[in-house]
Amino acid sequence: MSAVGSAKRLTPTRIRMMKGGTPIVCLTAYTTPMARLLDEHCDLLLVGDSLGMVLYGMESTVAVTLDMMIAHGKAVMRGVARSCVVVDMPFGSYQESKELAYRNAVRILQETGCDAVKLEGGEEMAETISFLTARGIPVLGHIGLMPQQVHTAGGYRSVGHSETEIAKIRRDADAIGNSGAFAVVIEGTVETFAREATTAIPVPTIGIGASAACDGQVLVSDDMLGLFNDFTPRFVKRYDELGKRVGAAAAAYAGEVRSRAFPAEKHTFKRRS
């Protein structure tokens, strides 16, 4: 049952108040069943545009559409009772102008019932975030490695290795941290500067490939659960290997079907007398 409107749900304001306190626990969710499983353990559930790669087999997040994000946002909202839910704004839905960003953010909030939106970008997006938050739209920022900019960044790689990148991280952290965003994701950033940014800005930082000093952490749930058997990013810790277990279960099922061991009598129906 959906918990939209529940007084027990964590809000963006509550998340912001967690700065410097107990670390914020965040995972991605794209479906109702997964949201139900994760909800009681998380403070924040992110409906990430990573769903393009995780669920749809895309090579990047760039092709993810607004309609896709809204559909999965609705699904996640049906499964939450506690967590604050944030939906990613996909590539092309906010960069053109702050007015376009506002229209699309309103659509996401109205159609999904989620608590906030997330958008990528540093100092160049600070004005847009201020525009949105001044009009009642809570925003989670995102700096450091930005997957939506993979084509211009030269691929997925950590940042903070040159003086130019370090200066950019500092400017971005200051700009987004003071833009009105209730928190900021820092991704794929050299630990020293993720730690520095966490100390420097007044809102919580949520790290992914950043620093244990961040005010919280986020991982893609499917990575954390080992549902993939291919490349695992350096910053991911696998807490289970569900992919192998799913494969083993499927193999057992296939064997029983082929040997006619399944279905057994208890799995079939008898005519009523």
Order of alpha helices (4+ residues) and beta strands (2+ residues): alpha-beta-alpha-beta-alpha-alpha-beta-alpha-beta-alpha-beta-alpha-alpha-beta-alpha-beta-beta-alpha-alpha
